[in-house]
Amino acid sequence: MVETAAGLANVEEIAAVPGLDAVYVGPNDLALGLGRARTENLGAPEFDEIVGRVVHAARAAGIAAGLDCAGTDLARRWTRRGVDLTICARDSVLLREAVDTAARRLRAESADDVHTVTAKEHTIP
């Protein structure tokens, strides 16, 4: 993982380590490691150069380049620019979305048939 200034400075050497399959960029941690705010990387030309350097180092070493992306639009953008592996959704976001969807469906399907049990109505022995 390239998440620090030292990692970025040594990315070519890191990518060349025998047996390594990929180099992965954690953009939020990398931003913090470079003394920037996490959100400063989004769309910044300097960040594009950083990821380009990682992709180039990975290609030169014959390994994959990965990047944590905030959504499918960024993932699509970076795969078009040579990133082999993207993560475009986090488990916490997916879980929240699934719970929200289930709750909306439950309310919409049969609000009259649903009885909410309150703590006063039910006690656990």
C-alpha positions as CSV (number, residue, x, y, z in Angstrom):
1,M,0.0,0.0,0.0
2,V,1.2,3.5,-0.8
3,E,-0.2,5.6,1.9
4,T,2.8,7.7,3.1
5,A,5.3,10.2,1.6
6,A,8.0,7.5,2.1
7,G,5.9,4.9,0.3
8,L,5.4,7.3,-2.6
9,A,9.1,8.2,-2.7
10,N,10.0,4.5,-2.9
11,V,7.1,3.2,-5.0
12,E,9.4,2.0,-7.8
13,E,11.5,0.0,-5.4
14,I,8.4,-1.3,-3.6
15,A,6.8,-2.4,-6.9
16,A,10.0,-4.3,-7.8
17,V,10.0,-6.5,-4.7
18,P,10.0,-10.1,-5.9
19,G,6.7,-11.9,-5.3
20,L,4.6,-8.8,-5.0
21,D,1.3,-8.9,-7.0
22,A,0.1,-5.3,-6.8
23,V,0.7,-1.8,-5.5
24,Y,-2.4,-0.2,-4.0
25,V,-3.0,3.5,-3.2
26,G,-5.0,4.5,-0.2
27,P,-5.8,8.1,-1.3
28,N,-7.1,9.4,2.0
29,D,-4.2,8.1,4.1
30,L,-1.8,9.2,1.4
31,A,-3.3,12.7,1.4
32,L,-2.8,12.9,5.2
33,G,0.7,11.4,4.8
34,L,1.6,14.2,2.4
35,G,0.2,16.9,4.8
36,R,-3.0,17.5,2.8
37,A,-6.7,17.2,3.7
38,R,-8.3,14.0,2.6
39,T,-10.6,15.8,0.2
40,E,-7.7,17.7,-1.5
41,N,-6.9,14.7,-3.7
42,L,-10.2,14.5,-5.5
43,G,-9.6,16.0,-8.9
44,A,-6.3,17.6,-8.0
45,P,-3.7,17.5,-10.8
46,E,-1.0,16.5,-8.3
47,F,-3.0,13.5,-7.3
48,D,-3.4,12.4,-10.9
49,E,0.4,12.6,-11.3
50,I,0.8,10.5,-8.1
51,V,-1.5,7.8,-9.3
52,G,0.1,7.9,-12.7
53,R,3.5,7.4,-11.1
54,V,2.2,4.4,-9.1
55,V,0.6,2.9,-12.3
56,H,3.8,3.4,-14.2
57,A,5.9,1.8,-11.4
58,A,3.5,-1.2,-11.3
59,R,3.6,-1.6,-15.1
60,A,7.4,-1.5,-15.1
61,A,7.4,-4.2,-12.5
62,G,4.8,-6.3,-14.3
63,I,2.3,-6.1,-11.4
64,A,-1.2,-4.6,-10.9
65,A,-2.0,-1.1,-9.7
66,G,-4.9,-0.6,-7.3
67,L,-6.8,2.4,-6.0
68,D,-9.5,3.0,-3.5
69,C,-12.1,5.1,-5.3
70,A,-15.1,7.0,-3.9
71,G,-17.8,5.6,-6.1
72,T,-18.2,4.1,-9.5
73,D,-17.5,7.3,-11.5
74,L,-14.0,7.6,-10.1
75,A,-13.4,3.8,-10.5
76,R,-14.4,4.0,-14.1
77,R,-12.2,7.1,-14.6
78,W,-9.2,5.4,-13.1
79,T,-9.6,2.0,-14.8
80,R,-9.6,4.0,-18.1
81,R,-6.2,5.5,-17.0
82,G,-4.6,2.1,-16.3
83,V,-5.6,1.2,-12.7
84,D,-6.2,-2.5,-12.6
85,L,-8.1,-2.9,-9.3
86,T,-10.5,-0.4,-7.8
87,I,-12.7,-0.5,-4.7
88,C,-15.7,1.7,-5.4
89,A,-17.8,0.9,-2.3
90,R,-17.2,0.4,1.3
91,D,-18.9,-2.3,3.4
92,S,-20.4,0.3,5.8
93,V,-21.9,2.3,2.9
94,L,-23.3,-0.9,1.3
95,L,-24.8,-2.0,4.6
96,R,-26.4,1.3,5.3
97,E,-27.9,1.4,1.8
98,A,-29.2,-2.1,2.2
99,V,-30.8,-1.3,5.6
100,D,-32.4,1.9,4.2
101,T,-33.8,0.0,1.2
102,A,-35.2,-2.7,3.4
103,A,-36.8,-0.2,5.8
104,R,-38.4,1.7,2.9
105,R,-39.7,-1.4,1.3
106,L,-41.1,-2.7,4.6
107,R,-42.9,0.6,5.3
108,A,-44.2,0.9,1.7
109,E,-45.4,-2.7,1.4
110,S,-47.7,-2.9,4.4
111,A,-47.6,-0.1,6.9
112,D,-50.9,-1.3,8.4
113,D,-49.6,-4.9,9.0
114,V,-46.4,-3.8,10.7
115,H,-46.6,-3.5,14.5
116,T,-43.6,-1.9,16.1
117,V,-42.8,-3.4,19.5
118,T,-41.6,-0.9,22.0
119,A,-39.4,-1.6,25.0
120,K,-42.5,-1.1,27.3
121,E,-44.5,-3.8,25.4
122,H,-41.8,-6.4,25.4
123,T,-39.3,-7.4,28.0
124,I,-36.5,-10.0,27.4
125,P,-36.4,-12.6,30.3
